[in-house]
């Protein structure tokens, strides 16, 4: 069902894909939006190594993203690192991962609080700040879970 990479020599391992999903803080979640146009939005994410799913938090209000997911649960999520330069080269080497799967909308408060706290720890270790934010915004938080059906990654040189 999912395509193989055309340039297999650029493919990175599943372990490297997971490490990138765990390390990077942001990516682009893409859904099938209005009039079947792709709709991609930058999102913070949390990869849960226990269940292998990606989590995103958002508000409870209706939105383009929410309406799109109500119609069609399939989505993709793309993450890339900052890249690196090899000695003496100008071009960046960039690793990226794309996750294809279905998004589930989770309205359970306790789960949303738990995952939101884990996601927040990617940005800060200030537990009092995290608790205060959850107290302030937790009730208005909706959680999205992307259940992977296919994960692929590659390293490309931009030259």
Residue, then its C-alpha position, 0 to 999 in steps of 0.5 A: x500500500x505504501x511506496x518504497x523509497x525510490x533511492x534506497x541508499x538514502x533510507x535511514x533505519x527504523x531506529x533512526x526514524x524513532x530517535x528523530x521523532x523522539x528528539x525533534x519538537x516540531x513537524x507538519x501534520x497534514x490532513x485532507x482539508x476543505x475541498x480535498x486540498x491538503x492542509x498542513x500545519x506546524x505542530x508540537x508532538x510527543x512520540x510515545x515509545x510504549x505504544x508507538x503513537x504520536x500525540x498532539x494537543x490542540x484546543x477543543x474549539x472546532x477548526x479546519x483541522x478538526x473538521x477535516x479529521x472528522x471527515x477523514x482520519x488519514x494523515x501524515x506527519x513530517x519531521x526533519x532535523x536541523x542538518x549537519x555539514x561535512x568538513x569542507x562542504x557547504x551543503x546540509x545533510x538533512x534527515x527527515x521522517x514521514x509517518x502515515x496513519x490515522x488520527x484518533x480524537x481523544x477527549x479523555x481529560x486525564x490522558x490529555x493532561x498526562x500527554x500534554x505534560x510529557x510533551x511540555x517536558x520536551x521544552x522545559x523541565x520547570x514542573x511548576x510551570x507545566x502544572x500551572x499551564x495544565x491547571x489553566x488550559x487543561x480543560x480546554x485541551x483536546x488530544x490527537x493520537x496518530x496511530x502509525x501505519x507506515x514510517x519511513x525516513x531518509x537522509x538527503x544532501x541538499x547539494 
